[in-house]
């Protein structure tokens, strides 16, 4: 089970958009995927479910000392095959008040307790530094950092790196899988300058895939859909499909798991 945190403390960089569409891209390829919404703003949750459809949330798993439920009980099957979601709640913000060592490992322990492990767990982290993000990093192997191609693209990333370094002491396996440049417009000079800056700082850790500025990416959540369903021929769909394949390549995993399984079944 590969656990990937999508993290950047700066808002408006496409963090939730990346979490939602990367998870969908993995599920479409046949990978059993769990998407966990750790942001109290609940944008990932609202991409797939109406509020009245949700009865228990991640807060019921992680917050409090008594009568907490298992992560297994907080999973919801989305309309996309192979994709489950653990929804967020405004009470998730209370995680930042948890200070004991045992409390900080609740998410990791909850994931380890799942009766049927997933191929991938994607964590949509809050856009603030704090103990909620720390819980995510303590539970993760990999981190994907979205960075918007705009003025001051690295604002907040340095602070995030400090948080990652601190998390690596108790969790030495966690590392940045890649930096993802988002909101890219090839005709805007500032975007090219931002891309150069990110490449200068992070080198081959920067994904080759660029997420272009695309209206469909912004409108898809209103229809409770991933970009693949909402606008399958859009730049957004093409870019996140490329990102999914590039990420799988970095992890030395097949971009076409279903096809591999079918060949093995008939071999």
LUMBAGU-5040 format. One record per atom (N, C-alpha, C, CB): y, x, z. Coordinates in steps of 0.2 Angstrom, whole numbers, plus 2048, in hexadecimal, padded with zeros to 3 digits. Glycine has a CB too. Layout:
N
YXZ ...
//
This chain:
267
7FA804800 800800800 806804800 8007FB806 80A8047FB 8108087FA 8168047FC 81180B7F3 81A806801 820803804 826806802 81F80280C 82A8027FE 8308057FB 8368017FE 8308047F4 83B805801 841802804 8478027FE 84380580A 84A7FD7FD 8507FD7F8 8567FD7FD 8507F77F3 8598037FD 85F804802 8658077FF 85C808808 86B804801 871808801 876804805 8748087F9 87980780A 87E80380E 88480080B 880808814 885803805 88B800801 8897F97FE 88E8057FC 88D7F47FE 88B7EE7FB 88D7EE7F4 88F7E87FF 88B7E97F0 88C7E87E9 88A7ED7E5 8947E87E9 8847F07E6 8817F57E2 87B7F37DF 8807FC7E6 8797ED7E0 8737EA7DC 86D7EB7E0 8727ED7D6 86D7EC7E7 8677ED7EB 8637E77EB 86A7EE7F2 8657E17EC 8617DB7EC 85E7DA7E5 8647D57EF 8627DB7E0 8607DA7D9 85A7DE7D8 8667DB7D5 85B7E47DA 8567E97D9 84F7E77DD 8587F07DB 8507E67E3 84A7E47E7 8467DE7E4 84C7E27EE 84A7D97E2 8477D37DF 8447D47D8 84C7CD7DE 8477D87D4 8447D97CD 83F7DE7CD 84A7DA7C8 8407E37D1 83A7E87D1 8347E57D4 83D7EE7D6 8347E17D9 82F7DE7DC 82B7D97D7 8307DA7E2 8307D57D3 82D7D17CE 82A7D57C8 8337CC7CB 82D7DA7C7 82A7DF7C1 8237E17C3 82E7E47C0 8227E37C9 81C7E67CC 8177E07CC 81C7E97D3 8197DA7CE 8147D57CF 8127D37C8 8177CF7D2 8167D27C3 8157D17BC 80F7D57B9 81B7D07B8 8107DC7BB 80B7E17B9 8047E07BC 80E7E87B9 8047DC7C1 7FD7DB7C4 7FD7DE7CB 7F87DD7C0 8027E17CD 8027E47D4 8037DF7D9 8077EA7D4 7FF7DE7DE 8007DA7E4 8067DC7E8 7FA7D97E8 80C7D87E8 8127DB7EB 8157D67F0 8177DC7E5 8177D97F5 81A7D57FB 8227D87FB 8177D7802 8267D37FA 82D7D47FB 8307D2802 8317D07F5 8337D6805 8367D480C 83D7D580C 8337D9811 8407CF80E 8477CF80F 84A7D1816 84A7C880D 84D7D7816 84F7D981D 8577D881E 84D7E081D 85A7D5819 8617D4819 8637CD81C 8647D5812 8677CD821 8687C6824 86C7C281F 86C7C782A 86F7C481A 8727C0815 86E7BC811 8777C4810 8677BE811 8627BA80E 8627B9806 8617B3811 8657BD803 8667BC7FB 85F7BC7F8 86B7C17F8 85B7C17FA 8547C17F7 8507BB7F8 8507C87FA 8517B97FE 84D7B3800 84F7AD7FC 84E7B1808 8567AC7FB 8597A77F7 8577A77F0 8607A67F9 8557AD7EE 8547AE7E6 84D7AA7E5 8537B57E5 8497A97EA 8427A67E9 84179F7EC 83D7AA7EB 84579E7F1 8447987F5 84A7947F7 8407997FB 84A78D7F8 84F7897FB 84E78A802 84E7827F8 854789806 85378A80D 84E785811 85A789810 84E77F80E 84977A811 84277C810 84A77380F 84078180C 83978380A 837788810 839786803 83C78B813 83A790818 83A78D81F 840796818 83478F822 83378D829 83379282E 82D78882A 83079882C 82F79E830 8327A482C 82879F833 8357A982F 8387AE82C 8367B582F 8407AE82C 8397BA82C 8387C182F 83A7C2836 83B7C682B 83F7BE838 8427BE83F 83D7BC844 8487B983F 8397B7842 8337B5846 82E7BA847 8307AE843 82E7BF843 8297C4843 82C7CA848 8277C783C 8327CC847 8357D2849 83A7D184F 8397D5844 83D7CB850 8427CA855 83F7C785B 8487C6852 8417C9861 83F7C6868 8397CA86B 83D7BF867 8377C8870 8327CB874 82C7C6875 8347CD87B 82D7C0875 8277BB876 8277B7870 8297B787C 8207B486F 81F7AF86A 8217B1862 8227A986B 8207B8861 8217BA85A 81B7B9856 8237C285A 81C7B8850 8167B684C 8147BC848 8187B0847 80E7BC844 80C7C2840 8107C1839 8057C283F 8107C7836 8137C782F 80F7C382A 8147CF82D 8097C382B 8057BE827 8077B7827 7FD7BF82A 80A7B582D 80C7AE82D 8137AD82A 80C7AC835 8167B2829 81D7B1826 81D7B281E 8227B6829 8177B381B 8177B4814 8177AE810 8117B8812 81B7AE80B 81B7A8806 81A7AA7FF 8227A4806 8157A77FC 8147A87F5 8197A67F0 80D7A57F3 81C7AA7EC 8217A87E7 81E7A57E1 8267AE7E5 8227A27DD 81F7A07D6 81D7A57D2 82479B7D3 81E7AB7D3 81C7B17CF 8157B37D2 8217B77CF 8107B37CE 8097B57D0 8097BC7D3 8047B57CA 8067BE7D8 8067C47DB 80C7C67DF 8057CA7D6 8117C27E0 8177C37E4 8187BE7EA 81D7C37DF 8177C17F0 8197BE7F6 81F7C07F9 8137BF7FB 8227BC7FD 8297BD800 8297BC807 82E7B97FD 82C7C080B 82D7BF812 8347BE813 82A7C5817 8377B8814 83E7B6814 8427B981A 83F7AF814 8487B9819 84C7BC81F 8507B6822 8527C081C 8537B7827 8577B282B 85D7B682F 8527AF831 8627B2830 8687B5833 8667B9839 86D7B0834 8617B783D 85F7BA843 85D7C1842 85A7B6847 85B7C383C 8597CA83A 85E7CF83D 8587CB833 8657CD83D 86A7D183F 8697D4846 8717CE83E 8657D084A 8647D2851 85F7D8851 8607CC854 85C7DA84C 8587E084C 85C7E684D 8557E1845 8637E684C 8677EC84D 8687ED854 86D7EB849 8667E8858 8677E9860 8617EB863 8697E2863 85C7EC85F 8557EF862 8567F6862 84F7EC85E 8557F9868 856800869 85080486B 85B80186E 84B80186E 845804870 84180786A 840800875 83D80C86B 83980F866 83480A864 835815869 831806868 82B801866 82E7FC862 8287FE86D 8347FA863 8377F485F 8397F7858 83E7F2863 83B7FD857 83C800851 83680084C 840807852 83080084F 82A80184B 8277FA84A 82580584E 82B7F484B 8287EE84A 8267EC843 82C7E884D 82B7EE83F 8297EC838 8237F0835 82F7EE833 8237F7837 81D7FB835 8177F8837 81E802837 8177F683E 8117F3841 80F7ED83E 8127F2848 8147E983C 8137E2839 80F7E3832 8197DE838 8127E882E 80F7EA828 8087EC828 8137EF824 8067F082D 8007F382E 7FB7ED831 8007F8834 7FD7E8833 7F97E3836 7F77DE830 7FD7DF83B 7FA7DE82A 7F87D9825 7F17DA824 7FC7DB81F 7ED7D4823 7E67D4822 7E47D681B 7E47CD823 7E97D5816 7E77D780F 7ED7DB80D 7E67D080B 7ED7E180D 7F27E680B 7F47E5803 7F07ED80C 7FA7E6802 7FD7E57FB 7FD7EC7F8 8057E27FC 7FE7EC7F1 7FF7F27ED 8067F57EF 7FE7F17E6 80B7F07EF 8127F27F1 8157ED7F6 8167F27EA 8197F07FA 81E7ED7FE 8257EF7FD 81C7ED806 8297EA7FA 8307EC7F9 8347E97FE 8327E97F2 8387ED801 83D7EB807 8447EB804 83C7F080D 8477E5805 84E7E5803 8527E6809 8507DE800 8557EC80A 8587EE810 85F7EB811 8587F5811 8627EA817 8697E8818 86E7ED815 86B7E781F 8747EB813 8797F0811 87D7F3816 87D7ED80B 87A7F481C 87D7F8821 8787FC825 8807F2827 87B802827 87780682B 876803832 87A80D82C 870804835 86E80183B 86780183C 8717FA83C 8657FE842 85E7FF844 8597FA83F 85D7FC84B 85C7F583B 8587F2837 8567F6831 85C7EC834 85B7FA82E 8597FF829 85480482C 85F802827 855806832 85180B835 84A809835 85380D83C 849802837 8427FF837 83F800830 8427F8839 8437FE82B 8407FE824 83E806822 8467FC81F 84280B824 841811822 83B814826 846816823 83A81282C 834814830 82D81182D 835812837 82E80B82A 828808827 82780A820 829800827 82B80E81D 82B80F815 828816814 83280E812 82681780D 82481D80A 82A81F806 81D81C807 82D81B802 83181C7FD 8388187FE 82E81B7F6 83D81B7FB 8448187FB 8478187F4 84981B800 8498127F2 84D8127EC 8548107ED 84A80D7E6 8598157EB 8608147ED 8648127E7 86381A7F0 86680B7E6 86A8097E1 87180C7E2 86A8017E0 87480E7DD 87B8117DD 87F80E7D7 87C8197DD 88480A7D9 8888077D3 88C80C7D0 88D8017D6 88D80C7C9 8918107C5 89880E7C5 88E8107BD 89C8107CA 8A280E7CB 8A68147CF 8A38077CE 8AC8127D1 8B08177D5 8AC8197DB 8B78157D6 8AC81F7DD 8A98217E4 8A281E7E4 8AD81E7EA 89E8207DF 89781E7DF 8938207E5 8948207D8 8958267E8 8918287ED 8938267F4 8908307EC 8988227F4 89A8207FA 89481C7FE 8A081B7F9 89381F804 88E81C808 88781F807 88D815807 886823802 880826801 87E82C805 87F8287F9 88482F807 88383580B 881833812 88A83980C 88482D815 88282A81B 87B82881B 88782581D 879825815 872823815 86D829815 87181F80E 86F82E812 86B834812 86A837819 86E83A80E 86F83681D 86E838824 869834828 875838828 86A82D826 865828829 85E82A827 867821828 85D82C821 85682D81E 854834822 85782E817 858839822 85683F826 85483D82D 85C844826 857839830 855837837 84F834837 85B83383A 84E82F832 84782B832 841830830 84882682D 84383582D 83D83A82B 83A83E831 84083F826 83E83E836 83B84283C 83583E83F 840843841 835837840 82F834842 82B83183C 83182E846 82E831836 82A82F830 82B83482B 82C82882E 82783A82B 82883F826 82683D81F 825845828 82383881E 820836817 826833813 81A832818 82B830816 83082C813 83583180F 834828818 83682F809 83A833804 83D82F7FF 836839801 8438317FC 84682E7F6 84282E7F0 84D8307F5 8408297ED 83C8297E7 84182A7E1 8388227E6 8478277E2 84C8287DD 8528247DE 8498257D6 8588277DB 85E8237DB 85F8207D5 8648297DC 8618197D5 8628157D0 8698137CE 85D80E7D1 86B8157C8 8728137C6 87280C7C4 8758187C1 8778087C7 8778017C5 87E7FF7C2 8757FC7CB 87F7F97C0 8857F77BE 8887FB7B8 88A7F57C3 8847FE7B4 8868037AF 8897FF7A9 8818087AE 88F8027A6 8917FF7A0 89380679C 8987FB7A1 890806796 89080D793 89780E78F 88B80D78D 89B80878F 8A280978C 8A780B791 8A4803788 8A580A797 8AA80C79D 8AA81379F 8A98077A3 8AF81779E 8AF81E7A0 8AD81F7A7 8B682179F 8AF81B7AC 8AE81C7B3 8A681B7B4 8B18167B7 8A38177B0 89B8177B1 89881E7AF 8998117AD 89A8217A9 8988277A7 89982C7AC 89B8297A0 89F82C7AF 8A18317B4 89D8307BB 8A98317B6 89C82A7BC 8988297C2 89182B7C1 8988217C4 88E82A7BB 88782C7BA 8878347BA 88582A7B3 88C8377B7 88C83E7B8 88C8417BF 8928417B4 89083E7C3 8908407CA 88A83F7CE 89683C7CD 8878397CD 8808387D0 87B83D7CE 87E8317CE 87B83E7C7 8768437C4 87784A7C7 8768437BD 87E84C7C8 8808527CA 87D8537D2 8878537CA 87D84E7D5 87B84E7DC 87484E7DE 87F8497E0 87084A7DA 8698487DB 86484A7D6 8698417DC 86784D7D0 8638507CB 85D84B7C8 8608567CD 85784E7C8 85184A7C6 84F8447CA 84C84E7C4 8528447D0 85183E7D4 8548377D2 85383F7DB 8598387CD 85C8327CA 85782F7C5 8638347C7 8568297C5 8528257C0 8558267B9 85181E7C2 8518277B4 8548277AD 8568207AB 84F8297A8 85381B7AE 8558147AD 85C8127B0 85080F7AF 86080F7AC 86780D7AE 8678067AE 86D8107AA 8698027B3 86A7FB7B4 8717F97B1 8687F87BB 8717F77AB 8777F57A8 87A7EF7AB 8767F47A1 8817EE7AB 8847E87AD 8827E27A9 88C7E97AD 8807DD7AC 87D7D87A9 87E7D17AC 8757D97A7 8817CC7A9 8827C67AC 87C7C27AE 8867C17A7 8777C37AA 8707C07AC 86D7C27B3 86B7C17A7 86F7C87B5 86C7CA7BB 8707C77C1 86D7D27BC 8767C57C0 87A7C27C5 8787BA7C5 8817C27C3 8767B77C0 8757B07BF 86E7AE7C1 8777AD7B9 8697B37C0 8627B17C1 8607AE7C8 85E7B77C0 8637B17CE 8627AE7D4 8637A77D5 8657B27DA 8697A57D2 86B79E7D2 8657997D0 87179C7CF 86179B7CB 85C7977C8 8557997CC 85B7997C1 85579C7D2 84F79E7D5 84A7A27D1 84C7987D8 84D7A77CD 8497AA7C8 84A7B27C8 84A7A87C1 8457B67C6 8467BD7C5 8497BD7BE 83F7C17C5 84C7C37BC 84F7C47B6 84A7C37B0 8527CB7B5 8437C47B2 83E7C47AC 83D7BC7AA 8387C77AF 83E7B87AF 83E7B17AD 8447AE7AA 83B7AD7B3 84A7B07AE 8507AD7AC 8537AF7A5 8557AF7B1 8527B67A4 8557B879D 8507BE79B 85C7BB79E 84A7BC798 8457C2797 8487C6791 83F7BE795 84C7C478D 84F7C9788 8557CC789 84F7C5781 8577CC790 85E7CF792 85D7D6793 8617CB798 8637D9793 8637E0795 8607E179C 86A7E3795 8627DC7A1 85F7DD7A7 8587DD7A8 8627D77AB 8557D97A4 84D7D87A4 84B7DF7A1 84B7D37A0 84E7E179C 84B7E8799 84C7EE79E 84F7E9792 8527EE7A1 8537F37A6 84E7F37AC 85A7F37A8 84D7ED7AF 8497ED7B4 8417EE7B2 84A7E77B8 8407EC7AC 8397EE7AA 8387F57A9 8387EA7A3 83D7F97A6 83D8007A6 83D8037AD 8438037A2 8418017B1 8418047B8 83A8037BB 8468007BC 8377FD7BB 8307FC7BE 82B8017BB 82E7F57BC 82B8027B4 8278077B1 82880E7B3 8278067A9 82F8107B4 8318177B6 82E8187BD 8388187B5 82F8137C1 82D8147C8 8268157C9 83080E7CC 8228117C5 81B8117C5 8198187C3 81880C7C1 81C81B7BE 81B8217BB 81C8277C0 81F8237B5 8218267C4 82382B7CA 81D82B7CF 82A82A7CD 81A8257D0 8158247D5 80E8257D2 81681D7D8 80E8277CC 8088297C8 8038237C8 80482F7CC 80681D7C7 8028177C7 8038137C0 8058127CC 7FE80F7BE 7FE80C7B8 8038077B7 7F78097B6 8078077B1 80C8027B0 8097FB7AE 8118047AB 8027FB7AD 7FF7F57AA 7F87F47AE 7FD7F67A3 7F97F37B5 7F37F27B9 7EE7ED7B6 7F57F17C0 7F17E77B4 7ED7E17B2 7E87E47AC 7F17DB7B0 7EB7E77A7 7E87E97A2 7E27EE7A4 7EC7ED79C 7E47F37A8 7DF7F87AB 7D97F47AE 7E27FD7B0 7DB7EF7B2 7D67EB7B6 7D17E77B1 7D97E67BB 7D47E57AC 7D07E17A7 7CC7E57A3 7D57DD7A2 7CE7EB7A1 7CA7F079E 7C47F27A2 7CE7F679C 7C57F37A8 7C07F57AD 7BB7F07AE 7C37F77B4 7BD7E97AE 7B97E47AF 7B47E37A9 7BD7DD7B0 7B77E57A3 7B37E479D 7AF7EA79B 7B77E1798 7B07EF79F 7AD7F679D 7A67F679E 7B17FB7A0 
//
